Amino acid sequence: MSKSESKKFAAYPRLNPLGIGKETSVADLIDETFLAYNGGRIREAAKLFTEKMLPKEGYIGMSLTGALTPAGLGKSCLIPLIKAGFVDWIVSTGANLYHDLHYGLDMKLYAGSPFLDDVALHKEGVIRIYDVIFDYNVLLDTDAFVRQVIQGPEFQRIMGSDEFHYLLGKYVSERTRKLGLVDSSVLAAAYECGVPVFTSSPGDSSIGMNVAAMALRGSPLLIDVNRDVNQTAAIVLEAKSSGHKSSVFILGGGSPKNFMLQTEPQIQEVMGIAEKGHDYFLQCTDARPDTGGLSGATPAEAVSWGKVDPDTLPDCVVAYVDSTISLPLLTAYSLARFKPRKLKRLFDRRDELLDKVKSRYLKMGTVSKIRTSRKIAKRSSGVGIRKSGV
Ligand SMILES: NC(=O)c1ccc[n+]([C@@H]2O[C@H](COP(=O)([O-])OP(=O)(O)OC[C@H]3O[C@@H](n4cnc5c(N)ncnc54)[C@H](O)[C@@H]3O)[C@@H](O)[C@H]2O)c1
């Protein structure tokens, strides 16, 4: 290679794939053969997770959308990640938590096909989520479990969704023990590990539907969404003000993605507290960026909102890969390459963390327009202005 050629490519590793053999591990497969395109992004995601997000007790928030738990990803991936201390807090759709209950209650889901006759399935009382099928009674029995549990005295009040899921997780954990099940429910594992689990749309799932029905019977249980917004911001502020990195690991997109990311504008733009954004952004999704929807919004776009620190933008990764492929790969890779971490048990510190953010806000924040701490250039750089003739 000529001197000028070696200089030209100095910053870029040469493509030099490994020949795959029967002994090749998942981690080696990713490191040595996932070299380009979305394979390359999965390798970058694996390295970002293990080399930047997990070290030095970095705070990891994970958002869950798409039908992950019905496909078994709760048991195969999420529980091992929670138990290894690789996930510190979660924002999930209610659906993922509802369908997780089936596994915690030892109900049966089956590998079906996307090409079944849905009219026939309906007649036979079979529910289909693409190629996952199960009996209608799974829904009815899970609904009854939720209603019976939330009849208990602990549930007769207003509470954050993290506390609601913690209490629900306690009952699932007790049930799994009675059934002799080990590591079968995400909610139970999160309860046991003190990992707070929030939902951004408490009414938009079968859990919320059962909570609503019980309200018609006089239950005062209500999810305190204001507490959730402030509590999630409190976790991020705690991470940043204690000198840790704050990372988001986004599966899919949807409202949990925004709920996790909006913590930073909540701190900066609404509360008036000086902050720079999440440090690392890792997303595995099928959502495209060109429709303007939040699901497909890139980390660069998030920078403009103050959601992501501009200084760490080059490290951020988006892999356009189905989560049923990316999550098992990233789970196997991280468990192979990084030692289990001490659990942060952020749930146990929820009141303390909320008090901290509240006192910072009451010191810095105003009801009138916030005096931003963001350094905004005095002179326009011309960004966004169409050049003449273009
Ligand atoms: N029975 C229930 O409780 C029930 C069932 C289904 C949905 N819901 C509710 O409907 C709402 C929408 O839920 P949703 O999770 O289906 O969200 P969604 O379909 O809106 O998906 C969110 C984002 O994730 C992406 N995505 C989905 N699956 C993916 C995959 N396998 N790999 C990569 N990216 C993927 C989508 O493209 C989208 O951008 C939630 O509030 C949920 O609770 C409730």
The ligand as a Gaussian input file, in Angstrom:
#p B3LYP/6-31G(d) Opt

LIG

0 1
 N      -53.407000      -6.262000      24.718000
 C      -52.687000      -5.162000      24.895000
 O      -52.499000      -4.711000      26.010000
 C      -52.082000      -4.475000      23.725000
 C      -51.650000      -5.200000      22.607000
 C      -50.975000      -4.534000      21.589000
 C      -50.727000      -3.192000      21.683000
 N      -51.165000      -2.485000      22.781000
 C      -50.827000      -1.040000      22.933000
 O      -50.698000      -0.401000      21.678000
 C      -49.657000       0.598000      21.719000
 C      -48.665000       0.375000      20.585000
 O      -47.832000      -0.724000      20.904000
 P      -46.724000      -1.392000      19.993000
 O      -45.646000      -1.854000      20.879000
 O      -47.350000      -2.434000      19.147000
 O      -46.161000      -0.158000      19.203000
 P      -46.004000       0.228000      17.689000
 O      -46.559000      -0.802000      16.770000
 O      -46.497000       1.621000      17.636000
 O      -44.431000       0.173000      17.559000
 C      -43.589000       1.188000      18.044000
 C      -42.397000       1.321000      17.154000
 O      -41.554000       0.175000      17.238000
 C      -41.290000      -0.357000      15.949000
 N      -41.269000      -1.808000      16.062000
 C      -42.314000      -2.602000      16.376000
 N      -41.936000      -3.886000      16.381000
 C      -40.614000      -3.902000      16.073000
 C      -39.652000      -4.939000      15.944000
 N      -39.968000      -6.232000      16.103000
 N      -38.399000      -4.597000      15.634000
 C      -38.043000      -3.312000      15.453000
 N      -38.909000      -2.290000      15.565000
 C      -40.180000      -2.583000      15.872000
 C      -42.446000       0.146000      15.075000
 O      -42.074000       0.278000      13.745000
 C      -42.727000       1.508000      15.681000
 O      -41.871000       2.469000      15.167000
 C      -49.036000       0.522000      23.112000
 O      -49.536000       1.531000      23.935000
 C      -49.480000      -0.866000      23.604000
 O      -49.552000      -0.963000      25.011000
 C      -51.830000      -3.107000      23.793000

